[in-house]
Amino acid sequence: MPSITDLAKKFDIQTLCPDGNWIYTSSCIKTRDEPISAEQYLKFAENDLSDGESERHLINALTNAKRALHLRMEDVCLGFGFASYGGMRSFPRMVEFIARVGVTAPRILNRLNQLRNQVEHEYLVPSRSEVETFIDVTSLFAASTQRWINRQPSDIEIHQCIVACGESVFLKAMTFSWEAGLVRLHFADTKDCFRSQKEVIEFRCPAEEFFLCARLALDNEW
């Protein structure tokens, strides 16, 4: 008969189906509020645009909106383990990472990337409509990520029997060390899940299993 260790190692995360009884413990994502927060940059952008439509107003508004976007994107990515992802801290790379984690809707990310590319030429003056759209989409992104900043799933009590290689094993919990890019699955014997031998399997970013667990945690956090 396979041991708990064998079953845990052979368990396919893609087969895990939440039963609606998962219990979540949450933490918060650290955000940089000094010297200026992303929310303040966004407010500056809105004020720049409301103050006038000269080239100076449009450029300043766009610059502040881009700062708000980049700051929020970096904070959220780092909060979900981007430091372990590898590669350069470029905007497209962060968009790729956050899409794999499942933090926000892909359409918002695609729209952000598209808009950012359109206004990337520093010596071109953007139109008012371009600036308004950039501010609106950045505001949408900030709002959609605020949920995870305030309530990021950290520990999940699962207490669910699962099947691996035709044998049953008890999945007790899924725990995250987000900034370290680490997730742990805690297993036990189905016959006595409280006193039996325990087994812990770890997955580190950028392993696909890490992202599968992340999406499970975020998709099913009610």
C-alpha beads as a LAMMPS data file, in Angstrom:
LAMMPS data file: protein, C-alpha beads

222 atoms
221 bonds

1 atom types
1 bond types

-500.0 500.0 xlo xhi
-500.0 500.0 ylo yhi
-500.0 500.0 zlo zhi

Masses

1 110.0

Atoms # bond

1 1 1 0.000 0.000 0.000
2 1 1 1.453 3.433 -0.944
3 1 1 2.638 5.626 1.901
4 1 1 1.269 9.108 2.588
5 1 1 4.498 10.487 1.160
6 1 1 4.046 8.579 -2.092
7 1 1 0.421 9.638 -2.461
8 1 1 1.176 13.272 -1.640
9 1 1 3.932 13.438 -4.238
10 1 1 1.726 11.878 -6.916
11 1 1 -1.335 14.005 -6.229
12 1 1 -2.409 16.043 -9.265
13 1 1 -3.432 19.526 -8.106
14 1 1 -5.526 20.021 -11.231
15 1 1 -7.940 17.375 -9.918
16 1 1 -8.608 19.276 -6.685
17 1 1 -12.229 20.432 -6.613
18 1 1 -13.217 22.764 -3.741
19 1 1 -16.213 21.438 -1.802
20 1 1 -17.381 24.840 -0.586
21 1 1 -16.202 24.319 2.983
22 1 1 -12.688 25.710 2.800
23 1 1 -11.846 28.025 5.691
24 1 1 -9.626 30.992 4.871
25 1 1 -7.225 32.970 7.010
26 1 1 -6.085 36.185 5.400
27 1 1 -3.199 38.611 5.630
28 1 1 -2.427 41.908 3.900
29 1 1 -0.079 42.904 1.104
30 1 1 2.459 45.546 2.045
31 1 1 2.121 48.647 -0.097
32 1 1 4.410 51.638 -0.341
33 1 1 2.657 54.756 0.895
34 1 1 5.703 57.010 1.320
35 1 1 6.697 59.387 0.009
36 1 1 3.635 59.100 -2.286
37 1 1 1.120 56.266 -2.606
38 1 1 -0.423 54.897 -5.786
39 1 1 -3.760 56.401 -4.736
40 1 1 -2.158 59.838 -4.384
41 1 1 -0.518 59.603 -7.808
42 1 1 -3.879 58.700 -9.300
43 1 1 -5.513 61.653 -7.561
44 1 1 -2.763 63.928 -8.896
45 1 1 -3.522 62.667 -12.411
46 1 1 -7.224 63.393 -12.007
47 1 1 -6.472 66.883 -10.671
48 1 1 -4.040 67.596 -13.525
49 1 1 -6.748 66.758 -16.031
50 1 1 -9.448 68.764 -14.279
51 1 1 -7.142 71.807 -14.058
52 1 1 -6.819 72.191 -17.835
53 1 1 -6.164 70.673 -21.251
54 1 1 -2.831 72.220 -22.171
55 1 1 0.091 70.032 -23.190
56 1 1 1.519 70.483 -19.708
57 1 1 -1.693 69.302 -18.050
58 1 1 -2.029 66.273 -20.332
59 1 1 1.601 65.201 -19.936
60 1 1 1.544 65.657 -16.162
61 1 1 -1.727 63.736 -15.866
62 1 1 -0.396 60.836 -17.912
63 1 1 2.907 60.781 -16.019
64 1 1 1.148 60.608 -12.660
65 1 1 -1.265 57.932 -13.895
66 1 1 1.665 55.815 -15.114
67 1 1 3.369 56.213 -11.742
68 1 1 0.186 55.070 -10.004
69 1 1 -0.074 52.056 -12.286
70 1 1 3.567 51.008 -11.942
71 1 1 3.601 51.413 -8.168
72 1 1 0.411 49.407 -7.677
73 1 1 1.552 46.739 -10.151
74 1 1 4.927 46.322 -8.414
75 1 1 3.402 46.171 -4.929
76 1 1 0.836 43.547 -5.910
77 1 1 3.349 41.454 -7.856
78 1 1 5.897 41.489 -5.029
79 1 1 3.135 40.636 -2.566
80 1 1 2.360 37.489 -4.538
81 1 1 5.966 36.317 -4.912
82 1 1 7.251 38.062 -8.027
83 1 1 10.773 38.252 -6.565
84 1 1 11.009 34.479 -7.096
85 1 1 9.721 34.608 -10.670
86 1 1 13.084 35.464 -12.190
87 1 1 13.958 37.781 -15.032
88 1 1 13.764 41.546 -15.238
89 1 1 11.164 43.587 -13.359
90 1 1 9.650 44.876 -16.593
91 1 1 6.021 45.851 -16.992
92 1 1 5.200 43.079 -19.525
93 1 1 6.845 40.534 -17.220
94 1 1 4.750 41.728 -14.283
95 1 1 1.590 41.551 -16.395
96 1 1 2.505 37.980 -17.325
97 1 1 3.090 37.069 -13.678
98 1 1 -0.074 38.602 -12.302
99 1 1 -2.116 36.915 -15.033
100 1 1 -0.684 33.516 -14.068
101 1 1 -1.516 34.124 -10.409
102 1 1 -5.073 35.099 -11.342
103 1 1 -5.201 38.337 -9.369
104 1 1 -7.422 40.258 -11.795
105 1 1 -9.342 39.773 -15.020
106 1 1 -7.103 39.243 -18.097
107 1 1 -9.075 41.837 -20.071
108 1 1 -8.014 44.542 -17.607
109 1 1 -4.362 43.511 -17.892
110 1 1 -4.502 43.350 -21.679
111 1 1 -6.093 46.783 -21.838
112 1 1 -3.465 48.213 -19.491
113 1 1 -0.608 46.795 -21.536
114 1 1 -2.135 48.069 -24.767
115 1 1 -2.662 51.572 -23.400
116 1 1 0.778 51.707 -21.872
117 1 1 2.373 50.780 -25.199
118 1 1 0.373 53.489 -26.960
119 1 1 1.642 56.239 -24.666
120 1 1 5.164 54.890 -24.135
121 1 1 6.746 57.404 -26.517
122 1 1 7.840 60.056 -24.046
123 1 1 8.085 62.917 -26.532
124 1 1 4.559 62.627 -27.935
125 1 1 1.736 64.630 -26.395
126 1 1 -1.228 62.375 -25.601
127 1 1 -4.780 63.396 -26.383
128 1 1 -7.264 64.096 -23.616
129 1 1 -9.212 60.956 -24.502
130 1 1 -6.045 58.832 -24.234
131 1 1 -5.263 60.268 -20.813
132 1 1 -8.837 59.819 -19.604
133 1 1 -8.869 56.205 -20.746
134 1 1 -5.506 55.505 -19.109
135 1 1 -6.695 57.003 -15.821
136 1 1 -9.975 55.061 -15.983
137 1 1 -8.320 51.706 -16.637
138 1 1 -5.669 52.349 -13.976
139 1 1 -8.463 53.156 -11.505
140 1 1 -10.197 49.910 -12.461
141 1 1 -6.989 47.958 -11.899
142 1 1 -6.403 49.640 -8.534
143 1 1 -9.950 48.830 -7.429
144 1 1 -9.758 45.209 -8.570
145 1 1 -6.499 44.604 -6.691
146 1 1 -7.496 46.419 -3.488
147 1 1 -9.431 43.329 -2.425
148 1 1 -6.255 41.240 -2.279
149 1 1 -4.243 44.005 -0.634
150 1 1 -6.765 44.058 2.219
151 1 1 -7.490 40.326 2.293
152 1 1 -4.845 38.076 0.770
153 1 1 -5.484 34.344 1.416
154 1 1 -2.607 32.967 3.477
155 1 1 -3.806 29.745 5.145
156 1 1 -6.650 27.556 3.911
157 1 1 -8.131 24.747 5.993
158 1 1 -9.292 22.217 3.403
159 1 1 -10.009 18.970 5.333
160 1 1 -10.919 17.081 2.185
161 1 1 -10.385 13.491 1.088
162 1 1 -8.721 13.310 -2.301
163 1 1 -7.615 10.497 -4.577
164 1 1 -4.078 9.887 -5.820
165 1 1 -3.140 6.765 -7.773
166 1 1 -6.468 5.191 -6.863
167 1 1 -5.875 5.602 -3.113
168 1 1 -7.468 8.099 -0.725
169 1 1 -5.427 10.604 1.245
170 1 1 -6.499 13.512 3.450
171 1 1 -5.561 17.044 2.377
172 1 1 -5.585 19.093 5.575
173 1 1 -4.476 22.509 4.419
174 1 1 -2.829 24.755 1.874
175 1 1 -0.540 27.460 3.280
176 1 1 1.231 30.289 1.491
177 1 1 4.397 32.255 2.124
178 1 1 3.582 34.656 -0.662
179 1 1 6.577 36.994 -0.637
180 1 1 8.886 33.964 -0.669
181 1 1 6.940 32.479 -3.587
182 1 1 6.134 29.303 -1.635
183 1 1 3.032 27.147 -1.133
184 1 1 2.743 24.071 1.087
185 1 1 0.177 21.268 0.917
186 1 1 -0.377 19.397 4.192
187 1 1 -1.478 15.750 3.949
188 1 1 -2.475 13.065 6.479
189 1 1 -3.839 9.527 6.591
190 1 1 -7.601 9.301 6.043
191 1 1 -8.005 6.836 8.937
192 1 1 -6.767 9.246 11.585
193 1 1 -6.017 12.638 10.103
194 1 1 -5.243 14.236 13.477
195 1 1 -2.763 11.750 14.944
196 1 1 -1.363 10.021 11.877
197 1 1 1.897 10.737 10.116
198 1 1 1.867 14.063 8.312
199 1 1 3.424 14.909 4.972
200 1 1 4.112 18.370 3.571
201 1 1 4.769 19.008 -0.106
202 1 1 6.236 22.353 -1.196
203 1 1 6.016 24.163 -4.523
204 1 1 8.041 27.261 -5.297
205 1 1 7.486 29.956 -7.870
206 1 1 7.914 29.704 -10.869
207 1 1 6.733 26.060 -10.809
208 1 1 3.358 25.640 -12.507
209 1 1 2.035 23.945 -9.356
210 1 1 2.594 27.193 -7.456
211 1 1 0.376 29.068 -9.900
212 1 1 -2.262 26.331 -9.859
213 1 1 -2.485 26.617 -6.070
214 1 1 -2.564 30.416 -6.262
215 1 1 -5.450 30.401 -8.718
216 1 1 -7.340 27.865 -6.614
217 1 1 -6.923 30.061 -3.546
218 1 1 -8.041 33.254 -5.277
219 1 1 -10.821 31.783 -7.416
220 1 1 -12.534 30.135 -4.460
221 1 1 -12.087 32.808 -1.785
222 1 1 -15.692 33.762 -0.990

Bonds

1 1 1 2
2 1 2 3
3 1 3 4
4 1 4 5
5 1 5 6
6 1 6 7
7 1 7 8
8 1 8 9
9 1 9 10
10 1 10 11
11 1 11 12
12 1 12 13
13 1 13 14
14 1 14 15
15 1 15 16
16 1 16 17
17 1 17 18
18 1 18 19
19 1 19 20
20 1 20 21
21 1 21 22
22 1 22 23
23 1 23 24
24 1 24 25
25 1 25 26
26 1 26 27
27 1 27 28
28 1 28 29
29 1 29 30
30 1 30 31
31 1 31 32
32 1 32 33
33 1 33 34
34 1 34 35
35 1 35 36
36 1 36 37
37 1 37 38
38 1 38 39
39 1 39 40
40 1 40 41
41 1 41 42
42 1 42 43
43 1 43 44
44 1 44 45
45 1 45 46
46 1 46 47
47 1 47 48
48 1 48 49
49 1 49 50
50 1 50 51
51 1 51 52
52 1 52 53
53 1 53 54
54 1 54 55
55 1 55 56
56 1 56 57
57 1 57 58
58 1 58 59
59 1 59 60
60 1 60 61
61 1 61 62
62 1 62 63
63 1 63 64
64 1 64 65
65 1 65 66
66 1 66 67
67 1 67 68
68 1 68 69
69 1 69 70
70 1 70 71
71 1 71 72
72 1 72 73
73 1 73 74
74 1 74 75
75 1 75 76
76 1 76 77
77 1 77 78
78 1 78 79
79 1 79 80
80 1 80 81
81 1 81 82
82 1 82 83
83 1 83 84
84 1 84 85
85 1 85 86
86 1 86 87
87 1 87 88
88 1 88 89
89 1 89 90
90 1 90 91
91 1 91 92
92 1 92 93
93 1 93 94
94 1 94 95
95 1 95 96
96 1 96 97
97 1 97 98
98 1 98 99
99 1 99 100
100 1 100 101
101 1 101 102
102 1 102 103
103 1 103 104
104 1 104 105
105 1 105 106
106 1 106 107
107 1 107 108
108 1 108 109
109 1 109 110
110 1 110 111
111 1 111 112
112 1 112 113
113 1 113 114
114 1 114 115
115 1 115 116
116 1 116 117
117 1 117 118
118 1 118 119
119 1 119 120
120 1 120 121
121 1 121 122
122 1 122 123
123 1 123 124
124 1 124 125
125 1 125 126
126 1 126 127
127 1 127 128
128 1 128 129
129 1 129 130
130 1 130 131
131 1 131 132
132 1 132 133
133 1 133 134
134 1 134 135
135 1 135 136
136 1 136 137
137 1 137 138
138 1 138 139
139 1 139 140
140 1 140 141
141 1 141 142
142 1 142 143
143 1 143 144
144 1 144 145
145 1 145 146
146 1 146 147
147 1 147 148
148 1 148 149
149 1 149 150
150 1 150 151
151 1 151 152
152 1 152 153
153 1 153 154
154 1 154 155
155 1 155 156
156 1 156 157
157 1 157 158
158 1 158 159
159 1 159 160
160 1 160 161
161 1 161 162
162 1 162 163
163 1 163 164
164 1 164 165
165 1 165 166
166 1 166 167
167 1 167 168
168 1 168 169
169 1 169 170
170 1 170 171
171 1 171 172
172 1 172 173
173 1 173 174
174 1 174 175
175 1 175 176
176 1 176 177
177 1 177 178
178 1 178 179
179 1 179 180
180 1 180 181
181 1 181 182
182 1 182 183
183 1 183 184
184 1 184 185
185 1 185 186
186 1 186 187
187 1 187 188
188 1 188 189
189 1 189 190
190 1 190 191
191 1 191 192
192 1 192 193
193 1 193 194
194 1 194 195
195 1 195 196
196 1 196 197
197 1 197 198
198 1 198 199
199 1 199 200
200 1 200 201
201 1 201 202
202 1 202 203
203 1 203 204
204 1 204 205
205 1 205 206
206 1 206 207
207 1 207 208
208 1 208 209
209 1 209 210
210 1 210 211
211 1 211 212
212 1 212 213
213 1 213 214
214 1 214 215
215 1 215 216
216 1 216 217
217 1 217 218
218 1 218 219
219 1 219 220
220 1 220 221
221 1 221 222
